[in-house]
Amino acid sequence: MGIKSWLGFEGGAAAGGGEKNISLDEYLEGIGLHEGEILDEDKYTYIKSLGANTPTILADVERELRKGNIVLLDTEALSQTNRLTLKKMILDLKAIEADLDGDMGRISETKLLIVPGGFRILKRRIE
């Protein structure tokens, strides 16, 4: 059994018990892909939750922002143990978000929201 018959593009009982066969082009159009497109997750913007408790957190945040994802950063571990390291990390994050034309805002005492270019955080409260 080939991949086409396993997916149901070639006839017979292996294709789903006598259901109508469809062409590969019809199938790709049905799932929203058009000629020349590939299916990949970079088409979406994700919200990634990261903890600021690893030495590679700055690289992780920058990688996610470059992919166009939004980062929710939990700084609780650093805020309880090493405030000086937390302040340095925030300065480094500001440099990263400025380089990528992003934005950053605190949403609680221990959580930061960092967004890539194309997004802005409204920093005033709406009453």
Helices and strands as residue ranges (DSSP letters): H 3-7, G 13-15, H 24-30, G 41-43, E 47-51, H 57-66, E 70-74, H 76-81, H 83-99, E 103-106, E 111-115
